[in-house]
Amino acid sequence: MTTLGSGKNYSELVEVPLSENNFGAEEHAALNAVMRSGNLTMGSRCAEFEQRFAEFLGVKHAVFVNSGSSANLLALFAVASMDVPQRWPHRRLEPKSEVIVPAVTWPTTVWPIVQAGAIPVFIDCDPLTLQMRTSELASAITNHTRAIIPTHVLGNVCDMETILSLAEQHNLWVLEDTCESLGAQIGDRYAGTLGDIGTFSFYFSHHISTVEGGMVVADNDDVAGLLRCLRSHGWSRALPDDVEFRNENPHIDPDFLFVTTGFNVRPTEFNAALGLIQLTRLSQFNEARIKIANDWDAALQPLIQSGVIAVMNRGPASKAVHFAYPVLCQSRLARDELRRHLHESGIETRPVISGNLCRQPAMRNIEHRIASKLSGADEIAAHGLYWGLNPTMTPSKINYVIEKVFEAFGV
């Protein structure tokens, strides 16, 4: 058995949770400062976090919201809006139009499609990369297709070159769900910045955390203004052409002028205070994630080379930042045995996202289309699991996981 340290034999159970609290004294002080200021709802700290996040990614606009799920919601409703003038080349998402998504994704990638009146179209995912099979993308596109949502799964990245090429050919929106891959790179670009809109999550277990929170990014001024309008009730205040609406409606108080349906998915100053500090640590966190994943890849080579498990493949032109550490076993039975042994050893695991979303009971009452055989997604669901990969993990915990994985397979 290969380990990273002294080869210590762990006889006592060690708790290895899926995620760990990495908030320190700076975060605590920042929260206290917000409380003392009396400015608690969305304000200057949120605006500063948006600016710094946009600068980090190299995009023009970042719109802070209360969750990654809300980020996806706004992205879909922005491209479906009828009420606000649109000055961009893609066709609007209309009722019964189609949006292509991978079968392995989180439900809130898909539910906004349905809520916006469109139809999700599912394509398969590659068990080795966990990302959507772009080889099946072209055949899924029809005259009804309006958008593609590539989900960058578990810190890895999709084949954006193929996705963007097909989107350009067919005049489609590309909405990158990057909630699990903040800081992952494709060439010299960050995932989430290559399409028309990118979404991110700052949930407790993600690459940085604001406890709950998310971000939508875009380079188009009109798209960004509409996102801000949708974020706050459909207020016209954030729109680039707000003056036009004010002039058209002189009898209505301009501070309370509503031009479209919207939501209240605003963040708080507490969330932003955390985000401003966490963002300064993102590169450090991600380098630690990469190192731990590489260490586990190296230590588990005997199991990988013999085919007992497979680990997530990363493309040569990309930089993955592991959200967690996924493995695929040879069978469901082997996966279940590995999961049982790890749990008994104090190592928390879970399925790869929600498995094949098309097999979830919620889909029975949702109009959708399956554009390809979902054998890869089914394999991921039946054979896959992941355990936590936290940037603050100690070497002893890293080695403990290695030992228990080998034990599970009798090695």
C-alpha positions in Angstrom: 0.0 0.0 0.0 1.3 3.5 -0.9 0.9 6.4 1.5 2.1 9.9 1.5 3.6 9.9 5.0 5.2 7.5 7.4 2.9 4.6 6.7 1.2 4.9 10.1 -1.4 2.3 10.8 -4.7 4.0 11.8 -6.4 1.9 14.4 -8.8 4.6 15.5 -11.7 6.0 13.5 -11.0 9.4 11.9 -13.8 11.7 10.8 -13.4 12.8 7.2 -16.5 14.9 6.3 -17.5 16.0 2.8 -16.8 19.6 3.7 -15.2 21.5 6.5 -15.5 25.0 7.9 -12.5 27.0 6.8 -13.7 30.4 8.2 -11.1 32.0 10.4 -10.6 35.1 12.5 -10.8 37.4 9.5 -14.2 36.2 8.5 -15.5 36.5 12.1 -14.2 40.0 12.3 -15.8 40.9 8.9 -19.2 39.7 10.1 -18.9 41.7 13.3 -18.0 44.8 11.3 -21.2 44.3 9.2 -23.3 44.1 12.3 -21.7 47.1 13.8 -22.2 49.1 10.6 -26.0 48.7 10.7 -25.9 48.2 6.9 -27.1 44.6 6.6 -29.0 44.2 3.3 -27.4 44.4 -0.2 -25.1 47.4 -0.3 -21.6 48.6 -0.8 -19.9 45.3 0.3 -22.0 43.4 -2.2 -21.0 45.9 -5.0 -17.3 45.6 -4.0 -17.5 41.8 -4.1 -19.1 41.9 -7.5 -16.3 44.2 -8.8 -13.5 42.0 -7.4 -15.1 38.8 -8.6 -15.4 40.3 -12.1 -11.8 41.4 -12.1 -10.6 38.0 -10.9 -12.4 36.2 -13.8 -11.7 38.9 -16.4 -15.4 39.6 -17.2 -17.2 42.9 -17.4 -20.2 42.2 -15.1 -20.8 40.1 -12.0 -24.2 40.0 -10.4 -24.3 38.7 -6.8 -27.3 36.6 -5.7 -28.3 34.5 -2.7 -27.4 31.1 -4.2 -26.0 29.3 -7.2 -29.5 28.0 -7.8 -30.7 31.6 -8.1 -27.9 32.3 -10.4 -29.2 29.6 -12.8 -32.7 30.9 -12.4 -31.8 34.5 -13.4 -29.7 33.2 -16.3 -32.6 31.3 -17.8 -35.2 34.0 -17.2 -32.9 36.6 -18.7 -32.7 34.8 -22.0 -36.5 34.2 -21.9 -37.5 37.8 -21.1 -40.1 39.4 -23.3 -40.6 42.6 -21.4 -37.3 44.3 -21.7 -35.8 45.3 -25.1 -33.0 42.9 -26.1 -30.0 44.0 -28.2 -28.2 40.8 -28.7 -28.0 38.3 -31.6 -29.4 35.1 -30.1 -33.1 34.1 -30.2 -35.2 34.4 -27.1 -36.1 31.3 -25.1 -39.7 30.9 -25.9 -42.4 28.6 -24.4 -41.7 25.0 -25.6 -38.3 25.8 -27.0 -35.5 23.5 -26.0 -32.4 23.7 -23.9 -29.7 21.0 -24.0 -28.3 19.8 -20.7 -26.2 16.9 -19.4 -28.0 14.1 -17.7 -25.5 14.3 -14.8 -26.1 17.7 -13.2 -27.8 19.2 -10.2 -31.6 19.7 -10.4 -31.4 23.5 -10.2 -29.6 23.4 -13.5 -32.8 22.0 -15.0 -35.7 23.3 -13.0 -35.3 26.9 -14.2 -35.6 25.6 -17.8 -39.0 24.2 -16.9 -40.0 27.2 -14.8 -39.2 29.5 -17.8 -41.6 27.4 -19.9 -39.0 25.6 -22.0 -38.1 21.9 -22.4 -34.9 20.3 -21.1 -33.2 18.0 -23.6 -30.7 15.5 -22.0 -27.6 14.1 -23.5 -25.2 11.6 -22.0 -22.1 12.1 -19.9 -18.7 10.5 -20.2 -17.9 8.3 -17.1 -14.2 9.0 -17.4 -14.5 12.8 -17.3 -18.1 13.1 -15.8 -18.8 15.9 -18.4 -21.4 16.0 -21.2 -20.6 14.0 -24.2 -20.1 16.7 -26.9 -20.0 14.0 -29.5 -23.8 13.7 -29.0 -24.5 17.4 -29.0 -24.9 18.0 -32.7 -27.6 15.4 -33.1 -29.6 16.8 -30.2 -29.9 20.2 -31.8 -33.2 20.9 -33.5 -35.0 24.0 -34.9 -36.5 24.4 -31.4 -33.1 24.5 -29.6 -32.3 27.9 -28.1 -29.5 27.2 -25.6 -26.9 24.8 -24.3 -26.1 24.6 -20.6 -22.7 22.8 -20.1 -22.3 21.9 -16.5 -18.7 21.9 -15.4 -18.9 18.9 -13.0 -16.9 18.5 -9.8 -14.1 20.9 -10.6 -13.5 19.5 -14.1 -14.4 21.3 -17.4 -16.5 20.5 -20.5 -15.3 20.5 -24.1 -16.1 24.1 -24.6 -14.4 24.3 -28.1 -17.0 21.9 -29.5 -19.9 23.5 -27.6 -19.0 27.1 -28.7 -18.5 26.0 -32.3 -22.0 24.4 -32.5 -23.6 27.2 -30.6 -22.2 29.7 -33.2 -23.4 27.6 -36.1 -26.9 27.4 -34.7 -27.1 30.9 -33.0 -27.6 29.4 -29.5 -27.1 30.8 -26.1 -24.3 29.1 -24.0 -25.0 29.3 -20.3 -22.1 27.8 -18.3 -23.1 26.2 -15.0 -19.8 26.6 -13.2 -21.2 26.2 -9.7 -18.8 23.3 -8.9 -15.7 24.5 -10.8 -14.8 28.1 -9.7 -11.2 28.7 -10.8 -11.0 25.8 -13.3 -9.3 26.9 -16.5 -9.6 26.1 -20.2 -6.4 27.3 -21.8 -5.9 30.8 -20.3 -9.6 31.4 -19.7 -11.6 30.6 -16.6 -14.5 28.2 -16.9 -17.7 30.3 -16.8 -16.3 33.1 -18.9 -16.4 31.5 -22.4 -20.2 31.4 -23.0 -22.8 34.2 -22.9 -23.5 33.8 -19.2 -21.7 32.0 -16.4 -23.1 30.9 -13.0 -21.2 30.2 -9.8 -22.1 29.0 -6.3 -20.6 29.9 -2.9 -22.4 27.3 -0.9 -20.7 26.1 2.3 -19.0 23.2 0.6 -17.8 25.0 -2.6 -14.5 26.4 -3.6 -15.1 29.6 -1.7 -18.0 30.1 0.7 -20.4 32.9 1.6 -22.5 30.2 3.5 -25.2 30.7 0.8 -24.5 32.7 -2.3 -23.9 32.7 -6.0 -22.9 34.9 -8.9 -23.9 35.4 -12.5 -21.4 36.9 -14.9 -21.7 38.3 -18.4 -19.9 40.7 -20.7 -23.0 42.1 -22.4 -24.3 45.3 -20.8 -27.9 44.6 -21.6 -27.8 41.1 -20.3 -26.2 42.3 -17.0 -28.7 45.0 -16.6 -31.6 42.6 -17.1 -30.0 40.1 -14.6 -29.9 42.9 -12.0 -33.5 43.9 -12.8 -34.7 40.3 -12.4 -32.7 40.0 -9.1 -34.8 42.7 -7.5 -38.5 42.3 -8.3 -38.3 43.5 -11.9 -37.2 47.1 -10.9 -36.1 49.2 -13.8 -33.3 50.8 -11.7 -30.5 48.6 -12.9 -31.3 48.7 -16.6 -29.0 50.5 -19.0 -32.1 52.1 -20.7 -33.9 53.0 -17.4 -34.3 56.6 -18.7 -36.5 55.3 -21.6 -38.8 53.6 -19.1 -39.0 56.7 -16.9 -39.8 58.9 -19.8 -42.5 56.5 -21.0 -44.1 56.4 -17.6 -43.9 59.9 -16.1 -46.9 59.2 -13.8 -45.1 56.5 -11.9 -42.5 57.1 -9.2 -39.2 56.3 -11.0 -37.7 54.6 -8.0 -40.6 52.1 -8.0 -41.0 51.4 -11.7 -41.4 47.7 -12.5 -40.9 46.6 -16.1 -40.8 42.8 -15.9 -41.6 40.0 -13.5 -38.7 39.3 -11.2 -37.6 37.7 -8.0 -36.0 38.7 -4.7 -32.8 36.7 -4.7 -30.6 39.4 -3.3 -27.6 38.6 -1.1 -26.7 40.4 2.2 -23.7 42.3 3.3 -22.8 39.4 5.6 -22.5 37.2 2.5 -20.3 39.7 0.7 -18.1 40.3 3.7 -17.3 36.6 3.7 -16.8 36.5 0.0 -14.4 39.4 -0.1 -12.0 37.5 2.2 -12.6 34.1 0.8 -11.9 35.3 -2.8 -8.4 36.3 -1.7 -7.8 32.7 -0.6 -9.3 31.0 -3.7 -6.0 30.5 -5.5 -4.4 29.0 -2.3 -7.4 26.8 -1.8 -7.4 25.5 -5.4 -3.7 24.8 -5.4 -4.3 22.7 -2.3 -7.2 20.9 -3.9 -5.0 20.1 -7.0 -2.2 18.8 -4.8 -4.4 16.5 -2.7 -6.1 15.1 -5.9 -2.7 14.5 -7.5 -1.5 12.8 -4.3 -4.5 10.5 -4.2 -4.1 9.8 -7.9 -0.5 8.7 -7.3 -1.2 6.7 -4.2 -4.2 4.8 -5.7 -2.4 3.8 -8.9 -2.3 0.1 -8.0 -6.1 0.1 -7.9 -6.4 2.4 -11.0 -3.9 0.4 -13.1 -5.7 -2.9 -12.2 -9.1 -1.5 -13.2 -10.5 -1.7 -9.7 -11.4 2.0 -9.7 -11.3 4.8 -12.3 -10.7 8.4 -11.3 -11.8 11.6 -13.1 -9.8 12.3 -16.2 -8.8 15.9 -17.0 -8.0 17.3 -20.4 -4.4 18.2 -21.3 -5.4 21.8 -22.2 -7.4 22.4 -19.0 -6.8 22.9 -15.3 -9.2 21.1 -13.0 -9.8 22.2 -9.4 -11.3 19.2 -7.7 -14.6 20.0 -5.9 -14.4 16.5 -4.4 -12.7 13.2 -5.3 -14.9 11.0 -7.4 -14.2 7.4 -8.3 -16.0 4.8 -10.4 -16.0 1.1 -9.4 -16.4 -1.9 -11.6 -19.9 -2.6 -10.4 -22.7 -1.3 -8.2 -21.9 -4.0 -5.7 -18.2 -2.9 -5.5 -19.3 0.7 -5.2 -21.7 -0.1 -2.3 -19.0 -2.1 -0.5 -16.6 0.7 -0.8 -19.2 3.2 0.4 -20.1 1.0 3.4 -16.4 0.5 4.4 -15.7 4.2 4.1 -18.7 5.2 6.1 -17.9 2.7 8.8 -14.4 4.3 8.9 -15.8 7.8 9.4 -15.3 8.9 5.8 -18.4 10.5 4.4 -19.4 9.9 0.8 -22.2 10.6 -1.5 -23.3 9.8 -5.1 -21.9 11.8 -8.0 -24.2 14.8 -7.9 -27.7 13.3 -8.2 -26.7 10.5 -10.5 -28.7 10.4 -13.8 -31.2 13.1 -13.2 -33.6 11.6 -15.8 -34.1 8.6 -13.4 -35.3 10.9 -10.6 -39.1 10.6 -9.8 -39.5 14.4 -10.3 -38.9 13.9 -14.0 -42.1 11.8 -14.4 -44.2 15.0 -14.4 -41.8 17.2 -16.4 -41.9 17.4 -20.1 -38.5 16.6 -21.4 -36.6 14.9 -24.2 -33.8 12.4 -24.0 -31.6 12.8 -27.1 -29.2 9.9 -26.6 -28.7 6.7 -24.8 -27.8 7.6 -21.2 -25.5 4.6 -20.6 -22.7 6.8 -19.4 -24.9 8.7 -16.9 -26.4 5.4 -15.7 -22.9 4.0 -15.1 -21.9 7.1 -13.2 -25.0 6.8 -11.1 -24.6 3.0 -10.4 -20.8 2.8 -10.0 -19.7 6.2 -8.8 -19.3 8.0 -5.5 -17.1 10.8 -4.1 -15.6 11.7 -0.8 -14.6 15.1 0.4 -11.5 17.0 -0.8 -11.0 19.9 1.5 -8.1 22.3 1.0 -7.3 22.4 4.8 -7.1 18.6 5.0 -4.2 17.4 7.1 -1.6 14.8 5.8 -2.9 12.3 8.4 -6.5 12.5 7.0 -5.2 12.3 3.4 -3.3 9.1 4.3 -6.2 7.7 6.3 -8.4 7.9 3.2 -5.8 6.0 1.2 -5.5 3.3 3.8 -9.3 2.8 4.0 -9.8 2.7 0.3 -7.2 -0.1 0.0 -8.8 -1.9 2.9 -12.2 -1.8 1.2 -10.7 -3.8 -1.7 -8.8 -6.2 0.5 -5.4 -4.8 -0.4 
